[in-house]
């Protein structure tokens, strides 16, 4: 039997198997890598979409915060204005407390449900309005909130959104529509430091259908203002001129006629209409007038020392704003122009005077008040009551004077008039008699007085030179007496004393001119007798005896008032005859003719030259006694006195806003406004560098080439050439400014401002604000550049660009920082 062997084999097929396995492995690995890459890509896409959707939802909140920021700004402004109303009577702590109260109250009122007084809930619809959200964001947004403390309770949630037709819908979470009477409301919490808008839920859907949800509380914080460090700057945008010395309207040729116009607030130590020289400026008229459509009832026109009306000049004022003056002096008509008068007309605005209105020379006309819309308007307030050395009255020293105060709503004269005496000097009696050497002004019992009224204050003749045994030592009773008779009968020149057995003035003698009263009955002592020696020529000197009441007490002023009334009642015809020489009219309103405020520290004798029957005079009795016990009136007087100080120091209404340094005697509105050191440095850099000095004084921008700022260390003339370059803006000069063409904006001078023929100057808010933003670089010595900003030349310059005109030490209010998120949740 044949045995067969196994078939032979080899490994020729193994390589193919290995290749197939390797290819399969590589394919699997490639597939895994591709899958991982795809997965990574999808994850990144989803992450990007999630982030985009998240930030889209946050955009909704950003728009809500922006809307709230505007409202916070308004509330801060409103709160601050409310604090300022009682600024002077509150401490820094009280101001802070009041600011918090007013701010939070105002914010609550903005978010409360309409018609509701409940401050515990806010109206959700106010965050869904078109003034809050842009149309695109609004169409993709759903806002929700709940009025319940338990956020998990679905029944309290309400939502607001736009349906497909663009109609606002308000529903609960089940989609049940809520009636308009049930506006969706959320909880509004009041905290010590702010206000909370609770549980505001934002759902946003983008155009790809991705949805994101954010829920948060919005916390509104009370702004922090340190009132103890606040420095207030005046609102210069409403001011047309500030001159450290004077503002004067007078053409270069003083004999030319000129019609000048001034709008807006202004400040000067002296405000001069016309010329201070006789025979010049008699054809100058100044109108204090607001441009039509830009009337400013808050303007302040300040003449710190004096409003001076030159001879023959005219000043007219419209019904807007307030004029404040240290005193007003009028000098009559021009002696070289027939029929000329010196005229001031205040047509319904407020006039406030610290000291006297003095009318000298012939032919003055003064009127204040007007009948507007069938109502008496205007105020003349003489607020100087003697406490600060100022005593507000009206003095007539010239002839043919007319005074019309019969259309005022308020007439206040807090002071008494005075007779000004001068020493005779060099006479035998005056040289040795201290009363004659150093005479005082004589207080009168009147608030409006004409020159002839001083007759009433001469000591009655029967009281002078009385013998201790009775009777008179004089040859005849008179006042005045000659110096010879005085030395022969009363004064012992050799021994420099009264003669023996002679009473200089008897205080206990009944006087016919005083209704039989004695001088002593008016509180007069020997210390109240003033002797005045007046030299007529080299041979004749007269000695006058006056009664001089103590000005320091109301009882003495009351005695002076009573003294005058008694004298007038016994000597009316004589007084009236003399009054007619000096005045044609002194008119006040009758007390029963409509609403009228009148306060008179002294009597007023009214006079009407036009009356043809009966007496042309009658006396309006003082209100001194009633006013002394009127605490409200006394507070107003004090407030006016402080306001005048604030205006003259810094053009502010509130004296408490003026710092102690700014109240210095040498300080004024110019020195407290202008940073003079920067102005001097600027001038030095210009003169020491390579810049064109003339061209460098201009600061300008590209928006309005006609609006510029001009900074000059020295004098400056705004001429026709300058007018061709710019017509508005800001002019700041350390010296004098001459204005030859019309200008809009503000002119600030360290010296005088002189307005040329027919020049008009008006305030311009927008032009000044524009000019304050200008800056420029100056090439200094050595080629270095120095950058100057217009606001650098003003003290507290950054405050002029702030809405509340405040500069705060280490305090900035960032509205964005006042709104913060709390309890943030993203779903």
FENNORHU-V87258 format. One record per helix or strand. SS is the DSSP state (2 for helix, 1 for strand). FROM is the first residue (numbers start at 1). LEN is the number of residues. If there is no record, write none. Layout:
ss->SS from->FROM len->LEN
ss->SS from->FROM len->LEN
This chain:
ss->2 from->14 len->72
ss->2 from->87 len->3
ss->2 from->92 len->20
ss->1 from->121 len->3
ss->2 from->124 len->4
ss->2 from->135 len->5
ss->1 from->141 len->6
ss->2 from->154 len->3
ss->1 from->157 len->6
ss->1 from->168 len->5
ss->1 from->177 len->1
ss->2 from->180 len->3
ss->1 from->185 len->7
ss->1 from->194 len->12
ss->1 from->211 len->11
ss->2 from->227 len->3
ss->1 from->230 len->3
ss->2 from->236 len->3
ss->1 from->239 len->11
ss->1 from->258 len->5
ss->1 from->265 len->9
ss->1 from->284 len->5
ss->1 from->300 len->10
ss->1 from->314 len->4
ss->1 from->322 len->4
ss->1 from->328 len->3
ss->1 from->342 len->5
ss->1 from->350 len->4
ss->1 from->357 len->3
ss->1 from->364 len->9
ss->1 from->375 len->3
ss->1 from->379 len->4
ss->1 from->385 len->1
ss->1 from->391 len->1
ss->1 from->394 len->3
ss->1 from->401 len->7
ss->1 from->410 len->4
ss->1 from->418 len->2
ss->2 from->428 len->5
ss->2 from->434 len->4
ss->1 from->442 len->2
ss->1 from->446 len->5
ss->2 from->451 len->7
ss->1 from->458 len->1
ss->2 from->461 len->3
ss->1 from->464 len->4
ss->1 from->472 len->1
ss->1 from->481 len->2
ss->2 from->483 len->8
ss->1 from->491 len->2
ss->1 from->497 len->2
ss->1 from->502 len->4
ss->2 from->512 len->3
ss->2 from->519 len->4
ss->2 from->526 len->3
ss->1 from->529 len->7
ss->1 from->541 len->7
ss->2 from->554 len->17
ss->2 from->572 len->11
ss->1 from->583 len->6
ss->1 from->597 len->4
ss->1 from->603 len->6
ss->1 from->617 len->4
ss->2 from->624 len->5
ss->2 from->631 len->20
ss->2 from->655 len->3
ss->2 from->661 len->3
ss->1 from->674 len->1
ss->2 from->676 len->13
ss->2 from->693 len->4
ss->1 from->698 len->3
ss->1 from->707 len->6
ss->1 from->716 len->3
ss->2 from->720 len->6
ss->1 from->728 len->6
ss->1 from->737 len->3
ss->1 from->743 len->7
ss->1 from->753 len->3
ss->1 from->760 len->3
ss->2 from->765 len->8
ss->1 from->775 len->5
ss->2 from->781 len->3
ss->1 from->785 len->5
ss->2 from->790 len->4
ss->1 from->794 len->1
ss->2 from->797 len->5
ss->1 from->806 len->3
ss->2 from->815 len->4
ss->1 from->819 len->8
